[in-house]
Amino acid sequence: PNDSVLVLGGGPIGLAVIQALVARNSASKIIVSEVSARRKEFAKQFGATHILDPTKDDIVAQCKELCDDQGVDVVFDCAGVQAALTQAILATRARGTIVNIAVWEKPASINVNDLVFKERKYMGVATYVKGDFKEVIEAISEGRMKPESMITKKIKLNEVEEQGFKILVEDKGNQVKILVDATAF
């Protein structure tokens, strides 16, 4: 359990993190940084307590203000962009943890002294551990997680390229998960 969490990015991964935190009752403050208006709405619906816009808000200053001038305990970087990584490190309190879940398209840089002088931890996570699926299925069956509202569009198998991949690239601010019905053509 953590007192405060910052989730950078309100896409499918970030929204799933919010739901998992709520399902486990593991954070009293869930702060989300997201640009898209629709994804901000999803974040709030799924249990975020504070929604910030990185194009308008000073994420680091807001996190410190919301967390006794110390910063958040844990950051989940679900964005995978340099600006978010820099904010993640600076918004984390001394001895806090930054967890990278994002897949990066470009190399990133870190001012290592920002980690060292505050004894912040940085870790990458790319897979699950034994028991994760069981916990998620239990949370869904018990109603603690309701991921079905993440589905923003349903398409047929023959629409995957135009109505799936293309839409996710061109309109990712309004799409979260596109469900493909493999039985419909």
Backbone as numpy.savetxt, mean C-alpha at the origin, in Angstrom:
# Nx Ny Nz CAx CAy CAz Cx Cy Cz
1.72 -6.04 16.32 0.89 -4.82 16.32 1.75 -3.57 16.32
1.32 -2.61 15.55 2.04 -1.35 15.46 1.10 -0.21 15.78
1.63 0.82 16.35 0.82 1.98 16.67 0.45 2.75 15.42
1.42 2.94 14.51 1.17 3.76 13.33 1.86 3.19 12.11
1.14 3.25 10.99 1.64 2.70 9.73 1.39 3.71 8.63
2.37 3.83 7.73 2.22 4.61 6.51 2.26 3.64 5.34
1.24 3.71 4.48 1.19 2.90 3.27 1.38 3.85 2.10
2.46 3.65 1.37 2.75 4.49 0.21 2.24 3.79 -1.04
1.18 4.34 -1.62 0.58 3.76 -2.81 -0.70 3.03 -2.49
-1.78 3.45 -3.15 -3.09 2.85 -2.92 -3.54 1.98 -4.07
-2.60 1.31 -4.72 -2.95 0.35 -5.76 -3.35 -0.96 -5.13
-3.39 -2.04 -5.92 -3.82 -3.33 -5.38 -3.00 -3.79 -4.18
-1.70 -3.60 -4.22 -0.87 -4.05 -3.10 -1.13 -3.20 -1.87
-1.13 -1.89 -2.02 -1.38 -1.00 -0.89 -2.74 -1.22 -0.27
-3.76 -1.40 -1.10 -5.11 -1.64 -0.58 -5.19 -2.99 0.15
-4.47 -3.98 -0.35 -4.44 -5.27 0.34 -3.73 -5.14 1.69
-2.68 -4.32 1.75 -1.99 -4.10 3.02 -2.94 -3.45 4.02
-3.69 -2.45 3.57 -4.65 -1.78 4.47 -5.64 -2.81 5.02
-6.19 -3.64 4.14 -7.16 -4.64 4.58 -6.54 -5.63 5.57
-5.30 -6.03 5.30 -4.64 -6.97 6.22 -4.41 -6.33 7.58
-4.00 -5.07 7.60 -3.79 -4.37 8.88 -5.10 -4.28 9.67
-6.18 -3.95 8.98 -7.49 -3.84 9.63 -7.95 -5.21 10.12
-7.80 -6.23 9.26 -8.25 -7.58 9.63 -7.52 -8.10 10.86
-6.25 -7.74 10.99 -5.45 -8.20 12.14 -5.51 -7.22 13.31
-6.21 -6.11 13.11 -6.29 -5.07 14.14 -4.89 -4.68 14.61
-3.97 -4.47 13.61 -2.58 -4.24 13.96 -2.10 -2.81 13.91
-2.96 -1.86 13.72 -2.50 -0.47 13.71 -3.62 0.46 14.16
-3.27 1.40 15.02 -4.27 2.37 15.44 -4.37 3.52 14.44
-3.28 3.75 13.69 -3.27 4.78 12.65 -2.78 4.13 11.37
-3.58 4.25 10.33 -3.16 3.80 8.99 -3.21 5.02 8.09
-2.04 5.52 7.76 -1.91 6.71 6.92 -1.58 6.23 5.51
-2.30 6.76 4.53 -2.07 6.34 3.14 -1.71 7.55 2.31
-0.68 7.37 1.48 -0.27 8.40 0.53 -0.62 7.89 -0.87
-1.51 8.62 -1.55 -1.98 8.20 -2.88 -2.41 9.42 -3.67
-2.19 9.39 -4.97 -2.55 10.50 -5.86 -3.98 10.36 -6.39
-4.36 9.17 -6.80 -5.65 8.94 -7.46 -6.83 9.13 -6.49
-7.79 9.93 -6.92 -8.99 10.18 -6.10 -9.76 8.88 -5.83
-9.90 8.05 -6.86 -10.67 6.81 -6.68 -9.96 5.87 -5.72
-8.64 5.77 -5.84 -7.90 4.88 -4.95 -7.88 5.42 -3.52
-7.94 6.73 -3.37 -8.06 7.32 -2.02 -9.38 6.89 -1.40
-10.44 6.89 -2.20 -11.75 6.45 -1.70 -11.70 4.99 -1.25
-11.05 4.15 -2.06 -10.89 2.74 -1.68 -10.13 2.63 -0.36
-9.05 3.38 -0.24 -8.23 3.32 0.98 -9.08 3.67 2.20
-9.88 4.69 2.08 -10.74 5.08 3.21 -11.78 3.99 3.50
-12.38 3.47 2.44 -13.38 2.41 2.58 -12.79 1.18 3.28
-11.54 0.86 2.98 -10.91 -0.32 3.55 -10.34 -0.10 4.94
-10.35 1.14 5.43 -9.96 1.36 6.83 -8.82 2.32 7.10
-8.32 3.01 6.08 -7.28 4.01 6.33 -7.86 5.10 7.22
-7.07 5.54 8.19 -7.54 6.57 9.11 -7.17 7.98 8.63
-6.14 8.08 7.80 -5.71 9.36 7.25 -5.28 9.17 5.80
-5.76 10.03 4.93 -5.42 9.96 3.51 -4.66 11.22 3.13
-3.47 11.04 2.54 -2.65 12.16 2.11 -2.41 12.08 0.61
-2.18 13.23 0.01 -1.89 13.33 -1.42 -0.46 13.82 -1.57
0.44 12.99 -2.09 1.85 13.38 -2.16 2.12 14.56 -3.10
1.15 14.89 -3.95 1.33 16.07 -4.82 0.94 17.36 -4.12
0.24 17.24 -2.99 -0.23 18.42 -2.26 0.26 18.47 -0.81
0.43 17.32 -0.20 0.78 17.26 1.22 2.26 16.96 1.41
2.82 17.48 2.47 4.17 17.13 2.88 4.04 15.85 3.72
4.29 14.72 3.09 4.05 13.42 3.72 4.85 13.27 5.01
6.12 13.65 4.97 6.99 13.50 6.14 6.46 14.36 7.30
6.17 15.63 7.03 5.68 16.53 8.07 4.33 16.06 8.63
3.45 15.59 7.75 2.13 15.13 8.20 2.26 13.87 9.08
3.14 12.96 8.68 3.33 11.74 9.49 3.88 12.09 10.87
4.82 13.01 10.90 5.36 13.41 12.20 4.29 14.08 13.05
3.49 14.94 12.43 2.42 15.63 13.16 1.41 14.64 13.71
1.06 13.63 12.92 0.07 12.64 13.34 0.62 11.65 14.37
1.94 11.60 14.51 2.56 10.58 15.36 3.51 11.20 16.38
3.02 12.15 17.13 3.76 12.73 18.25 5.13 13.27 17.87
5.25 13.84 16.69 6.52 14.40 16.18 7.62 13.36 16.06
7.28 12.08 16.03 8.29 11.02 15.95 8.33 10.35 14.58
7.23 10.36 13.86 7.12 9.59 12.62 6.41 8.28 12.89
6.16 7.54 11.84 5.40 6.29 11.96 6.31 5.14 12.39
5.69 4.11 12.93 6.44 2.92 13.35 6.89 2.09 12.14
5.98 1.93 11.18 6.25 1.08 10.01 5.74 1.76 8.75
6.53 1.65 7.68 6.11 2.11 6.36 6.08 0.90 5.44
5.01 0.77 4.67 4.94 -0.21 3.60 5.02 0.56 2.29
6.14 0.40 1.58 6.30 1.08 0.29 5.72 0.18 -0.79
4.55 0.58 -1.27 3.85 -0.17 -2.31 3.88 0.61 -3.62
4.63 1.71 -3.66 4.66 2.58 -4.83 5.84 2.26 -5.75
7.01 2.07 -5.19 8.16 1.74 -6.00 8.71 2.88 -6.82
8.67 4.09 -6.26 9.25 5.25 -6.94 10.16 5.99 -5.96
11.16 6.66 -6.51 12.17 7.30 -5.67 11.58 8.27 -4.65
10.65 9.11 -5.07 10.08 10.10 -4.14 9.44 9.41 -2.94
8.74 8.32 -3.18 8.09 7.60 -2.08 9.12 6.97 -1.15
10.19 6.41 -1.72 11.23 5.81 -0.89 11.87 6.84 0.02
12.18 8.00 -0.52 12.76 9.08 0.28 11.81 9.48 1.40
10.52 9.63 1.06 9.51 9.97 2.08 9.41 8.86 3.12
9.45 7.61 2.68 9.34 6.48 3.60 10.41 6.54 4.68
11.65 6.76 4.25 12.75 6.78 5.20 12.61 7.94 6.18
12.30 9.11 5.68 12.23 10.30 6.53 10.97 10.33 7.40
9.91 9.63 6.99 8.67 9.61 7.77 8.67 8.55 8.86
9.69 7.70 8.88 9.78 6.62 9.86 10.51 7.08 11.11
9.95 6.76 12.25 10.57 7.14 13.53 11.89 6.39 13.74
12.66 6.85 14.68 13.88 6.15 15.06 13.54 4.72 15.43
14.34 3.77 14.96 14.17 2.35 15.18 12.92 1.78 14.52
12.31 2.56 13.62 11.16 2.07 12.86 11.61 1.21 11.69
10.63 0.69 10.96 10.91 -0.25 9.87 10.24 0.19 8.58
10.99 0.12 7.49 10.46 0.37 6.15 10.44 -0.98 5.44
9.27 -1.36 4.95 9.12 -2.63 4.24 8.81 -2.33 2.78
9.69 -2.74 1.89 9.47 -2.56 0.47 8.71 -3.76 -0.08
7.52 -3.50 -0.60 6.72 -4.55 -1.23 6.66 -4.31 -2.74
6.95 -3.09 -3.16 6.83 -2.71 -4.57 7.86 -3.41 -5.44
7.50 -3.56 -6.70 8.45 -3.99 -7.72 8.87 -2.72 -8.45
10.16 -2.50 -8.51 10.71 -1.26 -9.06 11.02 -1.39 -10.54
10.69 -0.34 -11.30 11.02 -0.31 -12.72 12.41 0.27 -12.95
12.89 1.08 -12.01 14.20 1.73 -12.14 14.98 1.55 -10.85
16.31 1.63 -10.93 17.11 1.59 -9.70 16.79 2.80 -8.82
16.96 2.62 -7.53 16.69 3.70 -6.57 17.96 3.99 -5.78
17.96 5.16 -5.16 19.10 5.48 -4.29 18.60 5.79 -2.89
19.46 5.48 -1.93 19.13 5.69 -0.52 20.29 6.44 0.13
19.95 7.46 0.90 20.96 8.10 1.74 21.09 7.21 2.98
22.10 6.41 2.99 22.27 5.40 4.04 22.34 6.05 5.42
22.88 7.24 5.52 22.95 7.90 6.82 21.57 8.17 7.41
20.56 8.34 6.54 19.19 8.51 7.05 18.68 7.24 7.73
19.23 6.11 7.35 18.91 4.85 8.03 19.77 4.69 9.28
21.06 4.93 9.14 22.02 4.68 10.21 21.78 5.56 11.43
21.69 6.86 11.24 21.63 7.77 12.38 20.35 7.63 13.20
19.28 7.11 12.60 18.04 6.88 13.36 17.79 5.39 13.59
18.76 4.57 13.20 18.65 3.12 13.37 17.37 2.56 12.76
17.01 3.09 11.60 15.84 2.59 10.89 16.21 1.30 10.16
15.23 0.41 10.04 15.44 -0.85 9.33 14.75 -0.79 7.97
15.41 -1.33 6.96 14.84 -1.39 5.61 14.87 -2.85 5.17
13.71 -3.35 4.75 13.68 -4.74 4.31 12.82 -4.89 3.07
13.17 -5.83 2.24 12.40 -6.14 1.05 11.62 -7.42 1.24
10.41 -7.45 0.70 9.55 -8.62 0.81 8.99 -8.91 -0.58
9.22 -10.12 -1.06 8.73 -10.48 -2.39 7.85 -11.72 -2.39
7.83 -12.44 -1.29 7.03 -13.66 -1.25 6.27 -13.74 0.07
5.57 -14.78 0.23 4.79 -15.01 1.44 5.47 -16.08 2.28
5.04 -16.20 3.49 5.54 -17.27 4.35 4.41 -18.25 4.63
4.80 -19.43 5.09 3.81 -20.47 5.38 2.75 -19.92 6.33
1.51 -20.15 6.00 0.42 -19.69 6.85 -0.27 -18.44 6.35
0.38 -17.68 5.45 -0.22 -16.43 4.97 -1.56 -16.67 4.27
-1.60 -17.65 3.36 -2.84 -17.90 2.63 -3.95 -18.33 3.58
-3.60 -19.16 4.55 -4.59 -19.62 5.53 -5.16 -18.43 6.29
-4.30 -17.52 6.73 -4.77 -16.35 7.47 -5.68 -15.47 6.63
-5.32 -15.29 5.36 -6.13 -14.45 4.47 -7.48 -15.10 4.22
-7.48 -16.40 3.94 -8.74 -17.10 3.70 -9.63 -17.06 4.93
-9.04 -17.24 6.11 -9.82 -17.14 7.34 -10.39 -15.73 7.52
-9.58 -14.71 7.24 -10.05 -13.33 7.39 -11.19 -13.04 6.43
-11.11 -13.57 5.21 -12.19 -13.37 4.25 -13.44 -14.12 4.69
-13.27 -15.38 5.10 -14.45 -16.17 5.49 -15.12 -15.63 6.74
-14.34 -14.99 7.61 -14.91 -14.40 8.83 -15.42 -12.98 8.60
-15.23 -12.45 7.39 -15.71 -11.11 7.08 -14.80 -9.98 7.55
-13.59 -10.32 8.02 -12.66 -9.28 8.45 -11.98 -8.61 7.26
-11.95 -9.31 6.13 -11.44 -8.75 4.87 -12.52 -8.93 3.82
-12.72 -7.89 3.02 -13.72 -7.94 1.95 -13.10 -7.44 0.65
-12.25 -8.27 0.06 -11.50 -7.83 -1.12 -12.32 -7.70 -2.39
-13.54 -8.21 -2.40 -14.34 -8.17 -3.63 -14.55 -6.75 -4.16
-14.57 -5.77 -3.28 -14.77 -4.41 -3.76 -13.53 -3.83 -4.44
-12.41 -4.56 -4.40 -11.23 -4.14 -5.16 -11.41 -4.39 -6.65
-12.37 -5.24 -7.00 -12.60 -5.55 -8.42 -13.35 -4.37 -9.03
-12.68 -3.66 -9.92 -13.25 -2.46 -10.52 -13.82 -2.72 -11.91
-13.54 -3.89 -12.47 -14.03 -4.20 -13.80 -14.00 -5.70 -14.01
-14.99 -6.21 -14.77 -15.02 -7.62 -15.15 -15.01 -7.69 -16.67
-14.16 -8.57 -17.20 -14.03 -8.69 -18.65 -14.04 -10.15 -19.07
-14.22 -10.35 -20.38 -14.16 -11.69 -20.96 -12.72 -12.01 -21.33
-12.45 -13.29 -21.51 -11.10 -13.74 -21.82 -10.54 -13.09 -23.09
-11.36 -12.91 -24.11 -10.88 -12.31 -25.35 -10.71 -10.78 -25.25
-11.00 -10.19 -24.11 -10.84 -8.75 -23.90 -9.61 -8.40 -23.06
-8.83 -9.40 -22.71 -7.72 -9.20 -21.79 -6.76 -8.10 -22.27
-6.38 -8.14 -23.54 -5.40 -7.15 -24.02 -5.97 -5.74 -24.01
-7.11 -5.53 -24.67 -7.67 -4.18 -24.80 -8.34 -3.66 -23.53
-9.14 -4.49 -22.88 -9.90 -4.05 -21.71 -9.22 -4.38 -20.38
-8.13 -5.13 -20.45 -7.40 -5.50 -19.25 -6.08 -4.76 -19.15
-5.07 -5.28 -19.84 -3.73 -4.69 -19.75 -3.70 -3.22 -20.19
-4.33 -2.94 -21.30 -4.31 -1.56 -21.82 -4.99 -0.59 -20.85
-6.11 -0.98 -20.31 -6.84 -0.13 -19.35 -6.03 0.07 -18.07
-5.37 -0.99 -17.60 -4.57 -0.86 -16.38 -3.40 0.10 -16.58
-2.89 0.18 -17.80 -1.81 1.12 -18.09 -2.35 2.53 -18.27
-3.42 2.67 -19.05 -3.94 3.98 -19.40 -4.83 4.61 -18.34
-5.46 3.81 -17.50 -6.42 4.34 -16.52 -6.19 3.71 -15.14
-4.92 3.55 -14.77 -4.65 2.86 -13.51 -5.14 3.63 -12.30
-5.37 4.92 -12.42 -5.89 5.69 -11.30 -7.32 5.31 -10.94
-8.06 4.75 -11.90 -9.44 4.36 -11.64 -9.64 2.86 -11.53
-8.61 2.10 -11.84 -8.72 0.65 -11.80 -7.87 0.10 -10.67
-8.35 -0.97 -10.06 -7.56 -1.65 -9.05 -7.32 -3.08 -9.53
-8.37 -3.87 -9.56 -8.27 -5.25 -10.04 -9.29 -5.46 -11.14
-8.85 -6.06 -12.23 -9.75 -6.41 -13.32 -9.88 -7.94 -13.32
-11.11 -8.41 -13.16 -11.37 -9.83 -13.07 -11.67 -10.36 -14.48
-10.97 -11.43 -14.84 -11.16 -12.04 -16.16 -12.00 -13.30 -15.98
-13.13 -13.34 -16.68 -13.98 -14.53 -16.67 -13.47 -15.45 -17.76
-12.76 -16.50 -17.37 -12.15 -17.41 -18.33 -13.16 -18.27 -19.06
-14.42 -18.27 -18.63 -15.43 -19.08 -19.30 -16.20 -18.28 -20.34
-16.02 -16.96 -20.36 -16.75 -16.12 -21.31 -15.82 -15.63 -22.41
-16.31 -15.72 -23.66 -15.52 -15.24 -24.80 -16.25 -14.16 -25.55
